[in-house]
Amino acid sequence: MIYIEFMLNFASDYTEGAHPSILEALTKTNFEQLSGYGSDKYCQSAKEKIARACKCSGAQVYFLTGGTQTNQIVISTMLKPYEGVIAVQSGHVAVHEAGAIEATGRKVLTMPSHDGKMNSTELQDYINSFYADPNHEHMVFPGMVYISQPTESGTLYSKNELKALSDICKKNNIPLYIDGARLGYALQSPDCDFTLSDIAHLSDVFYIGGTKAGALLGEALVFTKKNMPAHFDTQVKQHGALFAKGWVLGIQFDTLFTDQLYFKISQNAIDRAMELKDLFKKKGYRFYIDSPTNQQFIILDNKKMESLSKQVVFCFWERYDESHTVVRFATSWATTKESIAQLAELL
């Protein structure tokens, strides 16, 4: 029997600090005196590396410290005062951001969720129905489409699904915004049929998550068509989000996008997630959804959940029925094979 000195933690993918290479880079540059607000040489280098990785000549890259902050700033600065953002009912901006979007005066317009995804036909129907309503001048206009890749349910949009949404957005002259908090884990999934370049060319704006993929903190926001809102620094500062020591973010992303580090450490999360998935299958557990990414959703008997929670940290997702609960196990860039082996003993 394996003795566990501490609780196994599969609660999320941001429970560890940062990849050692990032800590080394931050330590190495610690006493350099650098200009603030992202105007330093490391931010510039990171921006150039990200633009090259995206194969996007029109990319404008901007570093922010967190996901909710990024979503709020993008949506509020790109929408007109009378417009809202379309998202599925399970979308992060609709459910898990404490009304951050609405707090800016922008409404989240929700649509049905299909395993976390938005259906392109339903999106076009939604837009058509809005403009067909004689009273639409009294309503919030659909001004942007928000999706996340992977979705809240750990599922992936295929390249064709992304293209269908992108085509509808182009047809209706509204931007497509992709939340990439876990984008590295999408790109390394065995079910992935798209590239980072595809994400850049099919969207109008997206971000590459660092907080959940090896950085201490930080997200790399990419405007793909030289479409960054005017006076963006000023608007970011109005939101209280202009980071004085911008190089702290730049150094991290410069490191992540050197020698493919971002993709290599994201692969670890996927490898461990597939081992975890196989483990639960072999033990006869049921899955709430078939996820090909680092989030795995398991249906647990409530008694088993209670006993397991004494030694393992995982995330409550939703009630399944009176005697069962859906829980989430998440792997990360830092999850080890040993932790999977320890979980096997407990199961």
N, C-alpha and C positions, 0 to 999 in steps of 0.2 A: 504494500500500500504506500502510495506517495504521500509524504507529509507536507502539508501546505502551511508555511509560516505566515502567509498573508492572504488576504482575499484575492482570488482571481478576478480580474476586472475586464469585462467585455461590454461595459456600459456605453462607450462611445469611442470615437476615433480622435479625440483631442484630450485624452486623459494623461498622456505623456508630455514631456517638455518639447525638445527639438532634437533633430538628427545631430549626431556629434560633429559632422562637418560644418553645420551652421554655428554651433557653439564655438567651434575652433575659429571660424571666420570672424565671429563677433569679438572674440577675445583678442585675436591678432590685430584687429583694427580699432580696438577700444580707445586708444589714446590719440588716434588721429583727430585732428580738428577739421570738421566738415561743415559745409553750408547746410542750412536747414530746409525743411518743407519739401524734400524730394528733389532738390536742385543739385545734389552731390554726384560724384562720379560713379558711385556704386549703383544708384538708382538709374542713371543713364545707361550703364552697362547692362543692367538687368532688363531694362526696357528693350534694348536692342536685341538681346538674346531671346526674349519672349516673342518679339515681332518676327524674328527669323524662324523660331520654332513653329509659329502660326502660319508662316509663309504668306504674310499679310503686309504688303507695302504701305497700306493706309492705316496701320494700327497705331492708336494712341493709347499708351499704357499709363495707368495711374494706380498708385498703391494706397490702400486703405487698411485699417486694422482689423475689421471684423465683418462677418457676413450680413447680419441684420443692418448694420450701418451702411454697408455697400448697397444692399437692396433698397433701403430707404432713400439714399442719395440718388441712385440711378433713376428710380421711378419718379421721384418728386421733381428732379431737374429736367427730365426729358418729356414729361407730360405737361400739357396745358392745364390751366386751373379747372376747366370743365371736363377733363378727361379722367378715366380710370384705367386700371390695368386688369387684363383678363388672366385668370389663373384657375386651375382646377380646385375643387373643394378641399382636397388634401394638400394643396400647395403650401409651401413653407410660409409665404407671405400672407396666406389666408388663415393659417392655423397657429403657427408657432412663433409669431413675432410681436405678440402683445399689442396688436393694433398700431405698430410702428408706421405702417404705410398710411393708414387713416389719420394718424396724428399729424401728418403733413397736409391734410386736406385732400388727399387722393384716395379714391375708393377702390377696393379690390372687388372686381366683378367675377363671380365664380361660375364655373361650369362643371359638369359631371367628370368624375375621375374614373379612369379605367386602369386598374392596377397602378395608380399613381400618374397615369399619362393622359394627355389631352388628345382628343380625336379631331383630326383636321376637318372632316366633314361637319362635325358639330360646331367647330369654330366658325366656319363660313356661314352656317345656318344662324349662329348667334349674331354675327355681324349683319347678315341680311335682315333678320327679324328686327334688329334695332332700327335700321334705316327705313324699314317698311312701316314702322309704327308712326302714325301721324303726330304723335305727341313726343317724338324723340328729342325735340328741342328742350323739353322739360326734364330730360334724363341725363345721366352721366354717360358721356361718349366713350366707346371703346378706343383707347389711344395707344395701347401697348399690349403685347402678349408676353407673359412670364411663364417659363417652364424651368425645371431643374434637371440636370443630367449628371448623375442618376437621379431618379425621382425620390420622393420621400419614402416610397415603398421599396427602394433598392433596385427598381427595374430600369431598363434602358430604352430610350428611343432609338430605333434603327436609323440609318442614314436616310432611307426613303421617308420615314416618318418625319424626320427633321426637315427634309426638303419640302414635304407637303405643307408643313406649318410655315416654313420660310416663304414659300410661293404665295400662300394666302396673305401673309403680312405684306409682302411686296405689292400684291394686287390691290390691297386696301390701304396702302401707304401708311402702315403703322410698324414700329420697330419690334423685332423679336429679341427678347432679352433672355439669356440662358444663365441661370444660377449654377455656377460650377464649384460649389463648396467642396464637393467630393469628385471633381472632374478627373483627377488622376486615377481614381479607382474605377471610373467608367472606362477610361481609355485602356486600362490594362485588363479589363474583364474578358473572359473567353468568348463572350457573346458580342463583343464590340466589333462593328463593321465600319467605323468611321475613324477619322484622324483629328488631331488638334486643328489642322488646317481646315478640315471640313466644318468644324465648330465655328471657326473664325469666319469662313466665307458664307455660311448659312445664317449667321446671326448678325444683328446690328450692334450688339453689345453683349459681352459675357464676362465672367470672371473666373480666374484660376485660383482655387482655394489653397491657401497655405496652412491656415490654422488647423485643418483636419488632415493635413498631408505632410507633416514633417517640420513645419515652421513653428516657432514660438507663438507667433501671431501673424496675421496679415493675409490680404487677398490682392491679387493682381487683376485690376479691372482693365478690360480691353475694349475700346471703341474701335470697330473694325473698318469704318468707312470715313475716317476723318470727321466724325460726327459728334465729337465731344461737345457738350453744351457750352455756350459762351461763358467766359469768366468762371470756369469750373472751380478753380482754387477758391474764389470768393464764395461761391455757393457751398462748397465743402466746409469752409470755415463757418458759414452761417449755421451749419448743422453741428458745429462743435467737433468736427472730425478731421481738421487739418493737423497732421502730426508733425510737431516741430522737429523731432529727431528722425526725419524721414529715412535717413541712411540705415536705420535699424531694420526697416522693411526691405530696402534695396539690397543690402548685403545678403539677407536671407534668400531673396528670389534670384539674386545673382549666383548664389551657391546652388540652389535647387535646379537652375537651368544651365549648370556646368556639367559636362560629361553625363548628361541624361539622368542626373540624380533623382529628379522629381518622378520620372517614370520607373526607375529601378526600385525605389522604396515603395511606390504605389503597388508595384507587382507583389511585394511581400504581403501586403494586406489581402490581396486577392488570393494568393497561394494559401494563406492561413484560413481564409474564409471558406475556400473549397474543401480544405481538410476538416474544418468545423462542420460544414454542411454534410460531408460524407459520414462524419462521426454520428451526427444526429439521425441520419438515415439508417445507419447500421444498428443503432440502438432502438429503432422503431418509432421515433418521434414523428409527429405530423408537422408540416409546414403550412403557415398561413398564406404564403405567397412564394413563388419560385423566383428567388432573387439571384442574379448572376454577379452581384457585386459584394462589397464588404459588409453589408447589413443583411443578417439572416433572421427571419421571423418565424419563431417556433410556437406551437400550441402546447402549453404545459397544463397538466392537471394541477389544480390549485394547491393540493397537498404537496405534490412534488416541487412546485414552485416555491412554496414556503420553506421546505427543507433545503433545497438547492441554494436559496438566497442567503443562507447562513454562511456559505463558503464561496459563493460566486456573486459578483455584481453584474447585473444586466438591467435592461431598461423595460419598464412596463410600456406596453403599446396600446392594447385595448382589451376589454372583456370579450371573450368568445362566446361563452354561455355561462350558466350558473356554476359550473364546476371546472371550467377551463379559462385560461387567460393567454392572450398573445403577448409574447415578450420578444425583445430584440437583442440579439447578440451582435456586436460590432467588432471587427478586427481593424487593425491600423498598420501603418508603416513599421511600427515597433513590436507588433505581436510576435511571440516566439513559438517555435514548435513545442517547446517545453510546456507552455501554457495550454496548448491543445491536448497534450498528453495528460496533464493534470486534470483537465476537464473530463477526459475520457474515464479516468479513475472514479471521479465523482458521479458520473452518469451510470 
